[in-house]
Amino acid sequence: MEYWKSNAYRFPCLALITRKYLGIPASSATSERFFSQGALVITKLRNRLNKSTFEKISCLKNWGLFKDELEEVKKEDKLSKKEVSEEDN
């Protein structure tokens, strides 16, 4: 970053682009979320999925087109517990 700051007069456009994109802090949250999701798809019962099927399932889940039944049940349980706690108050 220091190099581009000191040489901005020589390469103004490139220095601007560099500051914009090199200044972004690296984060592994997205990749960690993907691998966690993969561990939920490939379980002991589903360990024979081929690569293309796994990729399709992962993409569909990521795009929100495929919902995991277990995740939906957990969401419903949380929602019903929240409603019960609100009724108690």
C-alpha positions in Angstrom: 0.0 0.0 0.0 2.9 2.4 0.8 4.3 1.8 -2.7 1.1 2.8 -4.4 0.6 5.8 -2.1 4.1 7.1 -3.0 3.7 6.3 -6.7 0.2 7.5 -7.2 1.4 10.4 -9.4 3.0 7.9 -11.9 0.0 5.5 -12.1 -3.0 7.4 -10.8 -5.7 5.0 -12.2 -3.8 1.9 -11.1 -3.1 3.4 -7.7 -6.8 4.1 -7.2 -7.8 0.6 -8.1 -5.1 -0.9 -5.9 -6.1 1.1 -2.9 -9.7 0.1 -3.4 -9.1 -3.7 -3.6 -5.9 -4.2 -1.6 -7.5 -2.3 1.3 -10.1 -4.9 1.7 -9.4 -7.1 4.8 -9.2 -10.8 4.1 -12.0 -12.9 5.6 -12.5 -16.6 5.6 -16.1 -16.5 6.9 -17.6 -17.4 3.5 -15.3 -20.4 2.9 -15.7 -21.6 6.4 -19.5 -21.4 6.0 -19.2 -23.4 2.8 -17.1 -26.2 4.3 -19.5 -26.4 7.3 -22.4 -26.7 4.9 -20.5 -29.5 3.1 -20.1 -31.4 6.3 -23.8 -31.3 6.8 -24.4 -32.6 3.3 -21.9 -35.4 3.3 -22.7 -37.5 6.4 -22.1 -41.1 7.3 -25.4 -42.0 5.6 -24.6 -39.9 2.5 -20.9 -40.7 2.1 -21.3 -42.1 -1.5 -22.5 -38.9 -3.2 -20.4 -38.2 -6.2 -18.7 -34.9 -6.8 -21.2 -33.4 -9.2 -24.2 -34.2 -7.0 -22.5 -32.6 -4.0 -21.7 -29.5 -6.1 -25.3 -29.3 -7.2 -26.7 -29.6 -3.7 -24.2 -27.0 -2.4 -25.0 -24.5 -5.1 -28.8 -25.0 -4.6 -28.4 -24.5 -0.8 -26.2 -21.5 -1.3 -28.7 -19.9 -3.7 -31.6 -20.5 -1.3 -33.4 -22.9 -3.7 -32.9 -26.0 -1.6 -33.7 -26.1 2.1 -32.4 -28.7 4.5 -35.3 -30.3 6.3 -33.4 -30.5 9.6 -32.5 -26.8 9.4 -36.2 -26.0 8.8 -37.3 -28.0 11.8 -34.7 -26.2 14.0 -36.0 -22.8 12.8 -39.6 -23.8 13.5 -38.6 -25.0 17.0 -36.8 -21.7 17.8 -39.8 -19.7 16.5 -42.3 -21.7 18.6 -40.1 -21.4 21.7 -39.9 -17.7 21.1 -43.6 -17.4 20.8 -44.2 -19.4 24.0 -41.7 -17.2 25.9 -43.4 -14.0 24.6 -46.8 -15.4 25.8 -45.4 -16.0 29.3 -44.4 -12.3 29.6 
